[in-house]
C-alpha cells in the first residue's frame, strides 16, 4: 500500500502542528507507518484488527477532509485499492 500513488497523505502521522484541530476531530489517529510497526511488533492478534486500522485511515480522511480535496481524493483512491486487494487476499485464503 505504501507504494500506491495515493498513499502520500497516509504514510506518516498527521502533523498536528500543521493541522492543530486534527486531534480534536479525530479520536483514533492511525497511519501506514504506525500500522507497519504494529505488524512488525506483532500487536495485531487477528487480521480483523489489522483491517480495522487500515479502514480507520480512510474513515479519518473522510471526516477531516473534503471529498474533492487532494487528500480526500487520495483517501477514496486508497480505500478502493485496499478493498479490492483485501478481497483478493481473503478469497485466496478461504
N, C-alpha and C positions, 0 to 999 in steps of 0.2 A: 504494500500500500504506500510505503514511503516514496516509491519511485513514480507513482502516478502523477500526471501533470497538475492535478487539482489538489495535491497533498500539501502544498506550501503553507497554508494557514494553520495546519494541524500538526506540524512536525514537532513543535515545542509548546510549552505552556503559554497561554496568553500573557502578554506583558501588561501587568496591572498598573504600571506607572503610565503607560501609554493609554490604557483604557481603564481609568480608575473606577468606573461603575460596574465593571465586569463581575467582581466578587459579590456585589450587592444583588445582581440579577441572576447569576449562575451559581447554584448551590453545590454542584458537583463538577468542578472543572476537571477535564481529562484531555489528554493529547496523545499522539502516537509515541513520543519518546517515553512517556510515563507507562503506557501500555507495554512497550518493548521491555522496559525494566521489570515490570510485574511478571511478564512471561519469563524473562531470564532468572528472576528470583523465585520462580515457581509459586507465585502468590495465588494465581487462579487455581481453584480446586476442580473446576469443570469448564467446559467450553461455553456454557451459558453465561458464566461470569465474564469471560473474555468478550463475547459478542455484545453483552450489555454495555460494557465500557466503550466499545467501538461505536455502537449506536448512540451512546451518550454524547460523543463528539458531535455528531450531526444534529442531535436534538438541541444541544447548547448553541450550535451555529445558527439554527433556525430561530431560536429565542432572541439571540443577541444581534443578529444581522438581518438586513433587508434581503428578501429573495433575489432582487435584481442587482445587489451589490457584488463586487468581485468575490468577496469571501462567501456570500450567500450562494452564488453560482457554483463556487468550488465545493461547498458543502453538499449541494444537490448532486453534483457530478461524482463526488466521492461516495456518497450514500448509494447511488445507483451502481457504481463499480463494485463496492463492497458487497451489496446484497446479491448481485449476480454471481460474484466469485464465491461467496459463502454458500449459496445454494449449490453450486457445482461441487464444492468440497463436501458438503453434507450428503448430497446424493451419491457421491462416490463411496462414502463410508457407511452407508445404510445397509 
